[in-house]
């Protein structure tokens, strides 16, 4: 059996190639239909994600386009959506590098002044047909990850949020290094936050009245503390799931070779310090959820080990794993989309991790690089930023999808996929995979692991 490009793809119910990149979010409506929102467009499915309606748009009572990234089912026919207001116009098709630089500089300046986008919550009481005026969730400059809001067993709406602090440039703004690898004789940049100059922190917000009012956790912001008062590291792009009533597990992106995790035992009021998880990861986020049919946890993330990251193979494996004991033991490691046969990688020591093939702009001295990790390849692609939504008998996974292919006549690589502003007619930049619950249990009927309840008990002579 091969795990490339996916473990047991024949069990998949359907795979949709989309132009939604990383932006899809889903919620089940009271009548059994599934609602999707992506890039300001809604669509519905009446057959569990196999087919979808034509996209449509909705505006709230104040005339705002209802455009968000995290849907949640409310009571009755209600549905909620987290989005942002105050966003700048989206990148136009064919945007030049100079135009992009100016657009991003303007956005960063607004964020630094506290006038950037801000999170809001829309409510609909009729399954998404009409929408109330939005309610503000957090201050300007605070964001949240796609599909990251949950309704806990108490009825509380809970969502992790993130923000960055610091100057938006490095030591020398025009001389920032980059990382990449040689593919088909040509240099390609490797995506991924390896030289971000910002520090990041997360916290959680919650609502006990179905999104009408919002508050935040009681015990401050979450950051990684590696040593008392001396060594800290950032966290970004958190997602969370309810492991048991009132017990919440949050996972966060870091630059330390693995995801970090934090726990709440009071429905998101307070949190532990972020601590290491057992999941090897490039500088990418994960997506976690609880399976309603079993109560088990499911994690989807970019699983790449130290050697793979150093080789420039970041974002080349989206993986899945299940926990049947509330988040300490993880099983059934499988590939959702991958160029690697292996399905499980042990995380490296906790330290900054970057690709080895680092380059600078002309005029800057070349760095010393470990030759073990400088290799050429004949293919490169990247898939990342997954979302996961679980229903009673199936799971939706979305992720971005981009490949690079040699041009047939020119000495250049042709990109397929990427942000919407770069898409060509007929291209796609994301995938939606609809999988049965059994796929996540190795293709077998879901069950509890009878060994786990006593696995941590003291040994008996």
TIBAKE-590193 format. One record per residue (C-alpha): residue number from 0; residue in one letter; x, y, z. Coordinates in steps of 0.05 Angstrom, whole numbers, padded with zeros to 5 digits. Layout:
N
<node NUM "A" <X Y Z>>
...
This chain:
461
<node 0 "X" <00000 00000 00000>>
<node 1 "X" <00026 00069 -00018>>
<node 2 "X" <00015 00131 00024>>
<node 3 "X" <00031 00178 -00035>>
<node 4 "X" <-00005 00222 -00050>>
<node 5 "X" <-00054 00197 00004>>
<node 6 "X" <-00066 00138 00049>>
<node 7 "X" <-00121 00093 00019>>
<node 8 "X" <-00152 00146 -00028>>
<node 9 "X" <-00202 00094 -00053>>
<node 10 "X" <-00241 00103 00012>>
<node 11 "X" <-00252 00178 00000>>
<node 12 "X" <-00324 00195 -00014>>
<node 13 "X" <-00305 00252 -00061>>
<node 14 "X" <-00250 00303 -00074>>
<node 15 "X" <-00268 00373 -00098>>
<node 16 "X" <-00216 00417 -00131>>
<node 17 "X" <-00234 00488 -00111>>
<node 18 "X" <-00212 00560 -00121>>
<node 19 "X" <-00222 00575 -00046>>
<node 20 "X" <-00148 00565 -00026>>
<node 21 "X" <-00150 00563 00051>>
<node 22 "X" <-00215 00599 00065>>
<node 23 "X" <-00271 00547 00070>>
<node 24 "X" <-00313 00539 00133>>
<node 25 "X" <-00374 00495 00144>>
<node 26 "X" <-00434 00486 00191>>
<node 27 "X" <-00492 00437 00192>>
<node 28 "X" <-00560 00470 00189>>
<node 29 "X" <-00621 00447 00227>>
<node 30 "X" <-00652 00414 00166>>
<node 31 "X" <-00590 00371 00152>>
<node 32 "X" <-00561 00415 00097>>
<node 33 "X" <-00489 00437 00103>>
<node 34 "X" <-00472 00510 00094>>
<node 35 "X" <-00404 00532 00067>>
<node 36 "X" <-00374 00602 00067>>
<node 37 "X" <-00311 00621 00029>>
<node 38 "X" <-00287 00687 00000>>
<node 39 "X" <-00354 00721 00013>>
<node 40 "X" <-00393 00666 -00022>>
<node 41 "X" <-00442 00617 00009>>
<node 42 "X" <-00463 00549 -00019>>
<node 43 "X" <-00502 00491 00009>>
<node 44 "X" <-00500 00415 00003>>
<node 45 "X" <-00560 00369 00013>>
<node 46 "X" <-00520 00304 00006>>
<node 47 "X" <-00464 00310 00056>>
<node 48 "X" <-00415 00348 00013>>
<node 49 "X" <-00419 00307 -00050>>
<node 50 "X" <-00451 00362 -00091>>
<node 51 "X" <-00459 00437 -00078>>
<node 52 "X" <-00506 00491 -00099>>
<node 53 "X" <-00485 00550 -00141>>
<node 54 "X" <-00451 00603 -00097>>
<node 55 "X" <-00492 00661 -00071>>
<node 56 "X" <-00479 00723 -00028>>
<node 57 "X" <-00515 00754 00031>>
<node 58 "X" <-00515 00824 00063>>
<node 59 "X" <-00531 00841 00135>>
<node 60 "X" <-00583 00892 00158>>
<node 61 "X" <-00530 00948 00155>>
<node 62 "X" <-00511 00932 00083>>
<node 63 "X" <-00445 00896 00097>>
<node 64 "X" <-00427 00837 00055>>
<node 65 "X" <-00428 00776 00101>>
<node 66 "X" <-00358 00750 00090>>
<node 67 "X" <-00324 00708 00142>>
<node 68 "X" <-00278 00649 00158>>
<node 69 "X" <-00310 00611 00217>>
<node 70 "X" <-00381 00585 00217>>
<node 71 "X" <-00415 00555 00278>>
<node 72 "X" <-00484 00523 00288>>
<node 73 "X" <-00528 00558 00340>>
<node 74 "X" <-00593 00535 00372>>
<node 75 "X" <-00654 00521 00329>>
<node 76 "X" <-00644 00546 00258>>
<node 77 "X" <-00589 00593 00280>>
<node 78 "X" <-00520 00598 00251>>
<node 79 "X" <-00462 00646 00266>>
<node 80 "X" <-00403 00670 00227>>
<node 81 "X" <-00337 00703 00248>>
<node 82 "X" <-00307 00752 00199>>
<node 83 "X" <-00271 00818 00194>>
<node 84 "X" <-00293 00889 00179>>
<node 85 "X" <-00245 00944 00158>>
<node 86 "X" <-00207 00899 00111>>
<node 87 "X" <-00172 00930 00052>>
<node 88 "X" <-00192 00910 -00018>>
<node 89 "X" <-00170 00840 -00039>>
<node 90 "X" <-00108 00832 -00082>>
<node 91 "X" <-00127 00844 -00155>>
<node 92 "X" <-00114 00791 -00207>>
<node 93 "X" <-00045 00799 -00238>>
<node 94 "X" <-00019 00843 -00181>>
<node 95 "X" <00054 00862 -00191>>
<node 96 "X" <00107 00855 -00136>>
<node 97 "X" <00111 00931 -00130>>
<node 98 "X" <00035 00936 -00122>>
<node 99 "X" <00035 00881 -00070>>
<node 100 "X" <00091 00915 -00031>>
<node 101 "X" <00053 00981 -00028>>
<node 102 "X" <-00013 00947 -00010>>
<node 103 "X" <00018 00907 00047>>
<node 104 "X" <00056 00968 00073>>
<node 105 "X" <-00009 01007 00078>>
<node 106 "X" <-00042 00950 00114>>
<node 107 "X" <00015 00942 00163>>
<node 108 "X" <00016 01016 00178>>
<node 109 "X" <-00058 01014 00194>>
<node 110 "X" <-00048 00955 00241>>
<node 111 "X" <00009 00990 00277>>
<node 112 "X" <-00035 01050 00289>>
<node 113 "X" <-00093 01008 00315>>
<node 114 "X" <-00138 01024 00256>>
<node 115 "X" <-00133 00958 00218>>
<node 116 "X" <-00186 00903 00210>>
<node 117 "X" <-00225 00877 00270>>
<node 118 "X" <-00263 00813 00284>>
<node 119 "X" <-00339 00812 00284>>
<node 120 "X" <-00394 00761 00293>>
<node 121 "X" <-00456 00756 00249>>
<node 122 "X" <-00519 00719 00271>>
<node 123 "X" <-00573 00689 00229>>
<node 124 "X" <-00637 00658 00258>>
<node 125 "X" <-00662 00629 00192>>
<node 126 "X" <-00606 00583 00169>>
<node 127 "X" <-00565 00637 00136>>
<node 128 "X" <-00619 00670 00094>>
<node 129 "X" <-00617 00737 00131>>
<node 130 "X" <-00564 00765 00177>>
<node 131 "X" <-00565 00813 00236>>
<node 132 "X" <-00517 00871 00243>>
<node 133 "X" <-00448 00847 00265>>
<node 134 "X" <-00423 00849 00337>>
<node 135 "X" <-00351 00867 00350>>
<node 136 "X" <-00309 00812 00383>>
<node 137 "X" <-00239 00840 00395>>
<node 138 "X" <-00196 00903 00385>>
<node 139 "X" <-00166 00924 00318>>
<node 140 "X" <-00108 00881 00296>>
<node 141 "X" <-00132 00817 00330>>
<node 142 "X" <-00146 00759 00283>>
<node 143 "X" <-00168 00687 00284>>
<node 144 "X" <-00155 00625 00242>>
<node 145 "X" <-00202 00594 00192>>
<node 146 "X" <-00258 00549 00219>>
<node 147 "X" <-00233 00558 00291>>
<node 148 "X" <-00296 00572 00331>>
<node 149 "X" <-00331 00517 00371>>
<node 150 "X" <-00395 00510 00411>>
<node 151 "X" <-00377 00471 00474>>
<node 152 "X" <-00423 00423 00510>>
<node 153 "X" <-00444 00479 00557>>
<node 154 "X" <-00469 00520 00497>>
<node 155 "X" <-00411 00570 00502>>
<node 156 "X" <-00382 00596 00437>>
<node 157 "X" <-00306 00593 00445>>
<node 158 "X" <-00253 00617 00396>>
<node 159 "X" <-00177 00628 00401>>
<node 160 "X" <-00149 00693 00373>>
<node 161 "X" <-00080 00718 00356>>
<node 162 "X" <-00042 00783 00349>>
<node 163 "X" <00029 00805 00332>>
<node 164 "X" <00072 00860 00363>>
<node 165 "X" <00136 00892 00341>>
<node 166 "X" <00165 00928 00281>>
<node 167 "X" <00144 00899 00215>>
<node 168 "X" <00214 00897 00186>>
<node 169 "X" <00278 00862 00206>>
<node 170 "X" <00349 00887 00217>>
<node 171 "X" <00353 00916 00147>>
<node 172 "X" <00286 00919 00111>>
<node 173 "X" <00314 00911 00041>>
<node 174 "X" <00362 00855 00059>>
<node 175 "X" <00316 00802 00088>>
<node 176 "X" <00340 00731 00071>>
<node 177 "X" <00297 00678 00040>>
<node 178 "X" <00298 00603 00035>>
<node 179 "X" <00286 00556 -00023>>
<node 180 "X" <00312 00498 -00063>>
<node 181 "X" <00334 00482 -00134>>
<node 182 "X" <00280 00446 -00174>>
<node 183 "X" <00293 00426 -00247>>
<node 184 "X" <00355 00469 -00244>>
<node 185 "X" <00318 00532 -00221>>
<node 186 "X" <00311 00566 -00153>>
<node 187 "X" <00242 00565 -00120>>
<node 188 "X" <00225 00600 -00055>>
<node 189 "X" <00201 00556 00002>>
<node 190 "X" <00140 00585 00035>>
<node 191 "X" <00134 00599 00106>>
<node 192 "X" <00145 00651 00159>>
<node 193 "X" <00218 00633 00170>>
<node 194 "X" <00241 00705 00179>>
<node 195 "X" <00180 00739 00207>>
<node 196 "X" <00205 00796 00253>>
<node 197 "X" <00142 00797 00296>>
<node 198 "X" <00127 00767 00364>>
<node 199 "X" <00059 00734 00371>>
<node 200 "X" <00011 00715 00426>>
<node 201 "X" <-00058 00684 00431>>
<node 202 "X" <-00117 00686 00478>>
<node 203 "X" <-00189 00662 00476>>
<node 204 "X" <-00255 00698 00470>>
<node 205 "X" <-00323 00669 00489>>
<node 206 "X" <-00397 00684 00488>>
<node 207 "X" <-00451 00653 00532>>
<node 208 "X" <-00509 00685 00495>>
<node 209 "X" <-00498 00657 00425>>
<node 210 "X" <-00453 00713 00401>>
<node 211 "X" <-00491 00775 00425>>
<node 212 "X" <-00436 00795 00474>>
<node 213 "X" <-00364 00772 00481>>
<node 214 "X" <-00311 00768 00536>>
<node 215 "X" <-00240 00742 00539>>
<node 216 "X" <-00203 00691 00583>>
<node 217 "X" <-00183 00713 00653>>
<node 218 "X" <-00109 00696 00658>>
<node 219 "X" <-00075 00736 00603>>
<node 220 "X" <-00042 00721 00536>>
<node 221 "X" <-00009 00655 00518>>
<node 222 "X" <00064 00656 00497>>
<node 223 "X" <00118 00603 00500>>
<node 224 "X" <00165 00610 00560>>
<node 225 "X" <00225 00565 00549>>
<node 226 "X" <00263 00592 00610>>
<node 227 "X" <00242 00636 00668>>
<node 228 "X" <00243 00710 00647>>
<node 229 "X" <00297 00700 00594>>
<node 230 "X" <00276 00660 00533>>
<node 231 "X" <00208 00666 00500>>
<node 232 "X" <00179 00646 00433>>
<node 233 "X" <00118 00665 00394>>
<node 234 "X" <00053 00628 00380>>
<node 235 "X" <00004 00642 00323>>
<node 236 "X" <-00057 00613 00287>>
<node 237 "X" <-00089 00574 00344>>
<node 238 "X" <-00147 00524 00338>>
<node 239 "X" <-00182 00486 00393>>
<node 240 "X" <-00229 00428 00408>>
<node 241 "X" <-00268 00403 00468>>
<node 242 "X" <-00234 00339 00494>>
<node 243 "X" <-00286 00328 00549>>
<node 244 "X" <-00341 00373 00579>>
<node 245 "X" <-00305 00436 00601>>
<node 246 "X" <-00236 00410 00579>>
<node 247 "X" <-00208 00445 00518>>
<node 248 "X" <-00144 00430 00479>>
<node 249 "X" <-00113 00486 00438>>
<node 250 "X" <-00058 00476 00387>>
<node 251 "X" <-00014 00533 00360>>
<node 252 "X" <00037 00546 00305>>
<node 253 "X" <00109 00558 00326>>
<node 254 "X" <00178 00563 00294>>
<node 255 "X" <00207 00509 00340>>
<node 256 "X" <00198 00447 00298>>
<node 257 "X" <00132 00425 00328>>
<node 258 "X" <00062 00448 00346>>
<node 259 "X" <00052 00472 00418>>
<node 260 "X" <-00010 00459 00459>>
<node 261 "X" <-00047 00489 00518>>
<node 262 "X" <-00104 00463 00562>>
<node 263 "X" <-00164 00494 00595>>
<node 264 "X" <-00204 00457 00648>>
<node 265 "X" <-00257 00510 00657>>
<node 266 "X" <-00288 00519 00588>>
<node 267 "X" <-00236 00569 00564>>
<node 268 "X" <-00235 00615 00625>>
<node 269 "X" <-00161 00600 00641>>
<node 270 "X" <-00105 00564 00606>>
<node 271 "X" <-00041 00527 00620>>
<node 272 "X" <00024 00555 00591>>
<node 273 "X" <00035 00532 00519>>
<node 274 "X" <00075 00468 00522>>
<node 275 "X" <00106 00421 00471>>
<node 276 "X" <00061 00374 00433>>
<node 277 "X" <00084 00308 00403>>
<node 278 "X" <00073 00333 00332>>
<node 279 "X" <00131 00350 00285>>
<node 280 "X" <00113 00410 00243>>
<node 281 "X" <00143 00462 00198>>
<node 282 "X" <00123 00534 00214>>
<node 283 "X" <00051 00518 00198>>
<node 284 "X" <-00015 00513 00236>>
<node 285 "X" <-00057 00452 00252>>
<node 286 "X" <-00132 00442 00255>>
<node 287 "X" <-00165 00402 00311>>
<node 288 "X" <-00236 00379 00324>>
<node 289 "X" <-00277 00330 00365>>
<node 290 "X" <-00312 00274 00327>>
<node 291 "X" <-00386 00277 00347>>
<node 292 "X" <-00398 00203 00336>>
<node 293 "X" <-00341 00179 00381>>
<node 294 "X" <-00318 00238 00423>>
<node 295 "X" <-00247 00225 00400>>
<node 296 "X" <-00200 00281 00379>>
<node 297 "X" <-00177 00290 00307>>
<node 298 "X" <-00117 00332 00287>>
<node 299 "X" <-00099 00352 00216>>
<node 300 "X" <-00032 00388 00206>>
<node 301 "X" <00031 00396 00164>>
<node 302 "X" <00075 00340 00191>>
<node 303 "X" <00148 00351 00169>>
<node 304 "X" <00209 00331 00208>>
<node 305 "X" <00274 00367 00219>>
<node 306 "X" <00309 00335 00159>>
<node 307 "X" <00251 00350 00113>>
<node 308 "X" <00247 00423 00134>>
<node 309 "X" <00322 00432 00126>>
<node 310 "X" <00317 00401 00056>>
<node 311 "X" <00266 00454 00038>>
<node 312 "X" <00207 00405 00037>>
<node 313 "X" <00162 00447 00082>>
<node 314 "X" <00087 00440 00070>>
<node 315 "X" <00093 00376 00031>>
<node 316 "X" <00053 00331 00078>>
<node 317 "X" <-00016 00342 00108>>
<node 318 "X" <-00027 00288 00161>>
<node 319 "X" <-00082 00262 00205>>
<node 320 "X" <-00080 00230 00274>>
<node 321 "X" <-00132 00208 00325>>
<node 322 "X" <-00131 00211 00401>>
<node 323 "X" <-00178 00163 00438>>
<node 324 "X" <-00158 00184 00508>>
<node 325 "X" <-00170 00259 00507>>
<node 326 "X" <-00105 00283 00477>>
<node 327 "X" <-00043 00248 00506>>
<node 328 "X" <-00039 00185 00463>>
<node 329 "X" <-00045 00194 00388>>
<node 330 "X" <-00057 00137 00338>>
<node 331 "X" <-00073 00123 00265>>
<node 332 "X" <-00022 00170 00234>>
<node 333 "X" <-00041 00176 00160>>
<node 334 "X" <-00027 00220 00100>>
<node 335 "X" <-00082 00266 00074>>
<node 336 "X" <-00037 00296 00019>>
<node 337 "X" <00037 00280 00015>>
<node 338 "X" <00099 00267 -00027>>
<node 339 "X" <00127 00223 00029>>
<node 340 "X" <00113 00150 00041>>
<node 341 "X" <00124 00155 00117>>
<node 342 "X" <00062 00172 00158>>
<node 343 "X" <00094 00190 00225>>
<node 344 "X" <00154 00234 00243>>
<node 345 "X" <00183 00243 00313>>
<node 346 "X" <00191 00318 00328>>
<node 347 "X" <00262 00346 00335>>
<node 348 "X" <00292 00380 00396>>
<node 349 "X" <00258 00446 00413>>
<node 350 "X" <00297 00499 00376>>
<node 351 "X" <00287 00546 00316>>
<node 352 "X" <00282 00507 00251>>
<node 353 "X" <00291 00533 00180>>
<node 354 "X" <00309 00506 00111>>
<node 355 "X" <00384 00502 00101>>
<node 356 "X" <00386 00533 00031>>
<node 357 "X" <00384 00606 00053>>
<node 358 "X" <00401 00662 00004>>
<node 359 "X" <00410 00737 00010>>
<node 360 "X" <00402 00794 -00039>>
<node 361 "X" <00462 00813 -00083>>
<node 362 "X" <00517 00848 -00044>>
<node 363 "X" <00508 00806 00019>>
<node 364 "X" <00558 00753 00038>>
<node 365 "X" <00535 00681 00025>>
<node 366 "X" <00521 00642 00089>>
<node 367 "X" <00553 00577 00109>>
<node 368 "X" <00505 00520 00095>>
<node 369 "X" <00506 00447 00115>>
<node 370 "X" <00518 00409 00049>>
<node 371 "X" <00477 00349 00075>>
<node 372 "X" <00414 00390 00063>>
<node 373 "X" <00430 00424 -00003>>
<node 374 "X" <00399 00380 -00056>>
<node 375 "X" <00364 00389 -00122>>
<node 376 "X" <00296 00361 -00138>>
<node 377 "X" <00251 00349 -00199>>
<node 378 "X" <00184 00366 -00167>>
<node 379 "X" <00158 00415 -00117>>
<node 380 "X" <00089 00431 -00089>>
<node 381 "X" <00060 00455 -00025>>
<node 382 "X" <-00006 00444 00011>>
<node 383 "X" <-00021 00473 00079>>
<node 384 "X" <-00069 00513 00123>>
<node 385 "X" <-00118 00455 00132>>
<node 386 "X" <-00187 00461 00162>>
<node 387 "X" <-00227 00403 00191>>
<node 388 "X" <-00301 00397 00204>>
<node 389 "X" <-00331 00333 00232>>
<node 390 "X" <-00403 00309 00223>>
<node 391 "X" <-00436 00245 00248>>
<node 392 "X" <-00412 00199 00193>>
<node 393 "X" <-00360 00239 00154>>
<node 394 "X" <-00305 00292 00158>>
<node 395 "X" <-00290 00350 00113>>
<node 396 "X" <-00216 00369 00104>>
<node 397 "X" <-00194 00429 00063>>
<node 398 "X" <-00124 00452 00048>>
<node 399 "X" <-00088 00496 -00002>>
<node 400 "X" <-00056 00463 -00063>>
<node 401 "X" <00000 00493 -00106>>
<node 402 "X" <00049 00459 -00154>>
<node 403 "X" <00107 00483 -00197>>
<node 404 "X" <00121 00452 -00265>>
<node 405 "X" <00176 00466 -00317>>
<node 406 "X" <00153 00509 -00375>>
<node 407 "X" <00156 00469 -00440>>
<node 408 "X" <00198 00521 -00478>>
<node 409 "X" <00220 00575 -00429>>
<node 410 "X" <00272 00569 -00374>>
<node 411 "X" <00221 00582 -00320>>
<node 412 "X" <00176 00545 -00271>>
<node 413 "X" <00101 00552 -00279>>
<node 414 "X" <00060 00558 -00216>>
<node 415 "X" <-00008 00524 -00212>>
<node 416 "X" <-00050 00547 -00154>>
<node 417 "X" <-00031 00598 -00101>>
<node 418 "X" <-00071 00658 -00078>>
<node 419 "X" <-00132 00678 -00118>>
<node 420 "X" <-00097 00738 -00148>>
<node 421 "X" <-00049 00690 -00183>>
<node 422 "X" <-00100 00640 -00210>>
<node 423 "X" <-00107 00629 -00284>>
<node 424 "X" <-00171 00606 -00318>>
<node 425 "X" <-00182 00532 -00304>>
<node 426 "X" <-00133 00530 -00246>>
<node 427 "X" <-00150 00509 -00176>>
<node 428 "X" <-00115 00526 -00111>>
<node 429 "X" <-00148 00482 -00058>>
<node 430 "X" <-00179 00415 -00044>>
<node 431 "X" <-00240 00393 -00005>>
<node 432 "X" <-00236 00320 00014>>
<node 433 "X" <-00298 00285 00042>>
<node 434 "X" <-00278 00224 00082>>
<node 435 "X" <-00317 00172 00121>>
<node 436 "X" <-00304 00168 00196>>
<node 437 "X" <-00275 00098 00186>>
<node 438 "X" <-00217 00125 00144>>
<node 439 "X" <-00188 00159 00206>>
<node 440 "X" <-00187 00092 00243>>
<node 441 "X" <-00145 00056 00191>>
<node 442 "X" <-00206 00039 00148>>
<node 443 "X" <-00241 00001 00204>>
<node 444 "X" <-00303 00012 00246>>
<node 445 "X" <-00289 00065 00300>>
<node 446 "X" <-00278 00037 00370>>
<node 447 "X" <-00246 00055 00436>>
<node 448 "X" <-00177 00028 00453>>
<node 449 "X" <-00190 -00019 00513>>
<node 450 "X" <-00117 -00012 00535>>
<node 451 "X" <-00117 00063 00543>>
<node 452 "X" <-00160 00070 00607>>
<node 453 "X" <-00108 00030 00646>>
<node 454 "X" <-00046 00050 00606>>
<node 455 "X" <-00023 00102 00657>>
<node 456 "X" <-00040 00062 00719>>
<node 457 "X" <00017 00041 00766>>
<node 458 "X" <00046 -00027 00750>>
<node 459 "X" <00019 -00085 00790>>
<node 460 "X" <00070 -00136 00815>>
